[in-house]
Amino acid sequence: MYSNVHGVEINFYLNKVIVDSNFETSVMGLHAIGDGASVTRRLMQASSNGISVARHILEEYKIKVLKISPFLS
């Protein structure tokens, strides 16, 4: 006896969030990064995007960070 299994594919990459060059949305202070911004599809890209946006936020608000990680230099 055979049965057919059907599933629905949901492709979230078709939804695009409008962001500026710093990945800030039209809501001031709200940044969409990684898969949430529909611009990355790989873990490394999403991680790099998050670090880039975090650096921008730190610079924008003039927040000093202790350099305890080589990734924050």
C-alpha positions as CSV (number, residue, x, y, z in Angstrom):
1,M,0.0,0.0,0.0
2,Y,1.3,3.4,-0.9
3,S,0.4,6.8,0.3
4,N,1.1,10.3,-1.0
5,V,2.6,12.9,1.2
6,H,2.2,16.5,0.2
7,G,3.8,19.5,1.8
8,V,3.7,23.2,1.4
9,E,6.9,25.1,0.8
10,I,7.1,28.4,2.5
11,N,9.8,30.7,1.0
12,F,10.5,33.6,3.3
13,Y,13.2,34.9,1.0
14,L,10.5,36.3,-1.3
15,N,9.5,38.8,1.5
16,K,11.8,41.8,1.4
17,V,12.2,44.2,4.2
18,I,13.1,47.7,3.0
19,V,16.3,48.8,4.7
20,D,18.9,51.5,4.2
21,S,22.6,51.0,3.8
22,N,22.9,50.3,7.5
23,F,20.0,47.9,7.5
24,E,17.8,50.2,9.4
25,T,14.1,49.9,8.6
26,S,11.6,52.8,8.3
27,V,11.1,52.4,12.1
28,M,13.9,54.5,13.6
29,G,16.3,52.3,15.6
30,L,15.0,49.0,14.2
31,H,17.5,47.1,12.2
32,A,16.7,44.0,10.2
33,I,19.7,41.8,9.9
34,G,20.6,38.3,8.6
35,D,17.7,36.2,7.4
36,G,15.3,38.8,8.9
37,A,16.3,41.3,6.2
38,S,16.0,38.6,3.5
39,V,19.5,39.4,2.2
40,T,21.4,36.4,3.6
41,R,20.9,32.7,3.0
42,R,23.9,31.2,4.8
43,L,25.0,31.3,8.4
44,M,28.4,33.0,7.7
45,Q,26.6,35.8,5.7
46,A,24.1,36.3,8.5
47,S,26.8,36.4,11.1
48,S,28.9,38.9,9.1
49,N,25.9,41.0,8.5
50,G,25.1,41.1,12.3
51,I,28.6,42.1,13.2
52,S,28.6,44.8,10.6
53,V,25.3,46.3,11.8
54,A,26.4,46.0,15.5
55,R,29.5,48.0,14.6
56,H,27.4,50.7,13.0
57,I,25.1,50.9,16.0
58,L,28.1,51.2,18.4
59,E,29.5,54.0,16.3
60,E,26.2,55.8,15.9
61,Y,25.6,55.9,19.6
62,K,29.3,56.4,20.5
63,I,29.4,53.3,22.7
64,K,32.9,52.2,23.8
65,V,33.5,48.5,23.8
66,L,36.2,46.7,25.7
67,K,38.3,44.8,23.2
68,I,38.1,41.3,24.7
69,S,37.5,39.6,21.4
70,P,39.6,39.8,18.2
71,F,36.3,40.1,16.2
72,L,35.5,43.5,17.8
73,S,38.7,45.2,16.5
